[in-house]
Amino acid sequence: MRLEERLKLFKDVFAPKSGEKILFLVDIPHDNIRDSALWKDRRKMAQEWYNTFREMGSEQGFSVVILEYDATGQPNAPIPQEIVDATRKSNLVIAMTEFSATSSLVPICLAEGSTTRCASMPTVERRMEETAFRADYAEVQMYATAIEQMLNNAIAAEVVFSTGDTLYVDLRNRVAKSDSGDCSIKGQFINFPSGEGCKAPYEATSEESYKFGKSNTEGILPVSYDEEIVKYIIKNNRIVEVIGNSRKAEEMRIFFAENDSRRNIAELGIGCNPKAVITGNVLEDEKVGLHIAYGMSSHLGGKIKSDVHQDICYSKGCPVEGTTLTLVNSDGSKTKLIRDAMLCYHLLK
């Protein structure tokens, strides 16, 4: 991406303003948390973005700082308090990290009276400047908003996977969100690259179940781990059983037993960035099409807090594909939004 293209991207997406404080966050390996070539290049990329922002700031009158902190070692584990404090004092935060800091950053952005907006970019790669970053974000916004509206009109989603498994997702009593690549307004939180609409399933917490009954989210969620399929049995929006005799299956049984909140089905997401490609990097993969997450949902309008939010992608080209996704609308009609594991863009125009 040429400098002039990068400058346009920064202005279109982040819109830094005179007098603002811009903060870049970078996590660094330590102790048993090993470095990698991609992680090293991400830190280099962050430094390059920081330098460009500094040049912009000298002309436009905003300040830029970059801070490093010891990596947490797990996505959405709490980041150091001094970094949280620095974030609260900043207007724009760009987190180019190895491990997602979403669980720490979202509450800052959503706090009453917050003047902080954040772009979370965990595992971002330089090559994305030639793929998902190049999207027409006006077009992405149109698609994401359309998906948000469709999810808000839906009471459920029916998913059929390439394994033959099926999953019914209860979408009642929740409000959908869209992530369109606009990080210009205080209080906003986005993932970048952007492009999706999503909704937390109805979880039937104790306060809600009295009024609305149990969650109807039920079925099988197949997950590929290094060409091995592990299947999660889901009832009442929770992973209740892990099917498989492999070491990975046993590892996941232990993982879910360690923290019951991890069992929660946290998100039904539909990516809509036409320039995004499947490479195995979840940050970009989820912007291609269907993804489903377990764990924390509170940052998406759900009720469950957890120490993990793990997305699993099911677009065309993923090890397991979501062959079809059909929305069950509030009037009883149905909309097949995904066919042959690909988003039907024509329905969004």
Secondary structure, DSSP 8 states (H G I E B T S, - for coil): --HHHHHHHHHHHT---TT-EEEEEEEE-BTTB---HHHHHHHHHHHHHHHHHHHHHHHHT-EEEEEEEE--SSTT----HHHHHHHHT-SEEEE--SS--HHHHHHHHHSTT---EEEE-TT--GGGGGTGGGS-HHHHHHHHHHHHHHHHTEEEEEEEETTS-EEEEE-TT---EEE-S---STT-EEESS--EEEE------HHHHHHH-S---EEEEEEEETTEEEEEEEETTEEEEEE--SHHHHHHHHHHHH-GGGGBEEEEEEE--TT---SS-HHHHTTTSEEEEEE--GGGT-S---S-EEEEE-STTSSS-EEEEEEEETTS-EEEEEETTEE-GGGG-
